[in-house]
């Protein structure tokens, strides 16, 4: 079970980083947005909205309706970076109860993913976008078959009058993006990642980042910095590489040219590169480690800490102010990341009659001992040649690739039929061969 969960986590983590790399090359830039808003599809949608604002008898086709609807979905996503679920679940009643703040119109959507932690999702509409949405609700949406005018109906509907799902919102965004002649396949999630990456890159203000997190209804530390800020690692790696480029090349005189100047020019928060000797790996002591645990006791219990919190606390502490904030942060996170589970209390286990235990062991031995024996810690290293390994994979292919039961007696009988099998049995114990077949099965499963 432990190996299975480890293999699963490995595959999930691998896919996570592959997806991050794909999104890094697909981020939506301001140039893309400008090109979209200047496209013929966007201009056609705006013209249709303008015509409907003064003429109530205009007959809309399905293509015209979907063009206007999809255009508005993209415009809202650009300004708000909401999840697709918030747009799909926005009700007519919620839109009509819009409130004004600083000349902006705010729509509160209750039914969304993080309602329990962040409250209603906020969709902010500029005066121009709100005017277009108002025309859409009054003149466009009302022409969809089956619309009753109920305040509990969703704002965005299919042409058949059905409520749109989150997946349909993303398909609509992709559709109008393609109609505009744009490359790529955007979605609400990609708009969110693009927004966070741009704000975190262009602004060092924690207030700006926090405001964006409130708008997007997620946590700036655990979500934005972990999943969305895709360019952070590249920037920090560039800084570190520039540093190494200068300190690792030694001139003929024996010293790196400009080393002192380069060290002074490296930013203080450059990750993984420590300039002062006080924060070297050898400087940790039991006293300092214990002090870190005491100072950040609350953060360790909550299993949540940020670089800003670390810098703020150690700057005011006389014994920690000279420590590297990055190392302190890693030390704090290690307290819960590598925390071991407590050993089970053997004394609390109930006592069983010895006879029942013996009977249980006998039944288990009869049914399971010949299928998958326990893995041995000792093995004969290098005893099996490549020929022997290839032969094992071929002969026991059903056990390795088709998940047939690994039966010890069957393996022994099969090997004893061929000269090469007898040769293997002479060189290594049967248990070692069984363990090797188990290993080949794990490798085969992992490769899938």
Long-range contacts (C-beta under 8 A, 24 or more apart in sequence): 3-442, 7-442, 7-445, 7-446, 10-446, 11-446, 20-227, 20-230, 23-190, 23-193, 23-230, 24-230, 24-231, 24-234, 26-184, 26-185, 26-186, 26-190, 27-190, 27-193, 27-194, 27-197, 27-230, 28-184, 28-186, 28-190, 28-191, 28-194, 29-194, 30-198, 32-182, 32-184, 33-78, 35-180, 35-182, 36-74, 36-177, 36-180, 36-182, 39-179, 39-180, 39-181, 39-182, 40-180, 40-181, 41-67, 41-71, 41-176, 41-179, 41-180, 41-181, 42-71, 42-180, 45-71, 45-72, 45-176, 46-71, 46-132, 49-132, 49-135, 49-136, 49-140, 52-135, 52-139, 52-140, 53-135, 53-139, 56-139, 58-139, 59-143, 60-140, 60-143, 62-159, 65-140, 65-143, 65-144, 65-159, 66-159, 66-172, 66-175, 67-176, 67-179, 68-136, 68-140, 69-136, 69-140, 69-156, 69-172, 70-172, 70-173, 70-175, 70-176, 70-179, 71-176, 72-129, 72-132, 72-133, 72-136, 73-156, 73-169, 73-172, 73-173, 73-176, 74-173, 74-176, 74-177, 75-129, 75-132, 76-123, 76-125, 76-129, 77-173, 77-188, 77-191, 78-191, 79-124, 79-125, 79-126, 79-129, 80-122, 80-123, 80-124, 80-215, 80-216, 81-188, 81-191, 81-192, 81-194, 81-195, 81-196, 81-212, 81-215, 81-216, 82-121, 82-123, 82-188, 82-192, 82-216, 82-217, 83-112, 83-113, 83-121, 83-166, 83-188, 83-189, 83-192, 83-216, 83-217, 84-166, 84-167, 84-169, 84-170, 84-187, 84-188, 84-189, 85-111, 85-112, 85-113, 85-166, 86-112, 86-113, 86-121, 86-123, 86-217, 87-123, 87-156, 87-169, 87-188, 88-154, 88-156, 88-163, 88-164, 88-165, 88-166, 88-168, 88-169, 89-154, 90-123, 90-154, 90-155, 90-156, 91-151, 91-152, 91-153, 91-154, 91-155, 92-137, 92-149, 92-150, 92-151, 92-152, 92-153, 92-154, 92-155, 93-151, 93-152, 95-133, 95-137, 95-155, 96-151, 98-125, 98-130, 103-127, 105-130, 112-217, 113-217, 114-217, 114-218, 117-219, 118-214, 118-217, 118-218, 119-217, 121-217, 122-214, 122-215, 122-217, 124-215, 192-216, 192-228, 193-227, 193-228, 193-230, 196-224, 196-228, 196-229, 197-228, 197-229, 197-230, 197-231, 200-224, 200-225, 200-228, 200-229, 200-231, 200-232, 201-231, 201-235, 206-308, 221-304, 221-306, 222-304, 225-306, 236-270, 236-271, 236-272, 239-266, 239-267, 239-270, 239-271, 239-273, 240-270, 240-271, 240-272, 240-273, 242-266, 243-270, 243-273, 244-273, 269-307, 269-325, 269-326, 271-326, 272-326, 274-324, 274-327, 276-322, 276-324, 278-322, 278-323, 279-322, 279-323, 279-324, 279-327, 284-331, 288-319, 288-320, 288-323, 289-331, 291-319, 291-320, 292-320, 292-328, 292-331, 292-332, 293-335, 295-320, 296-332, 299-332, 300-332, 300-335, 300-336, 303-336, 305-329, 305-332, 305-333, 370-407, 370-408, 370-409, 371-405, 371-406, 371-407, 371-408, 372-405, 372-406, 372-438, 373-408, 373-431, 373-434, 375-435, 375-438, 376-431, 376-432, 376-435, 379-428, 379-432, 379-435, 380-427, 380-428, 380-429, 380-432, 383-427, 383-428, 383-432, 384-424, 384-427, 384-428, 384-436, 387-420, 388-420, 388-423, 388-424, 389-436, 391-420, 391-421, 392-424, 392-433, 392-436, 392-437, 392-440, 393-440, 395-421, 396-437, 396-440, 399-437, 399-441, 400-437, 400-440, 400-441, 400-444, 401-441, 401-444, 403-441, 406-434, 406-437, 406-438, 406-441, 408-434, 411-437
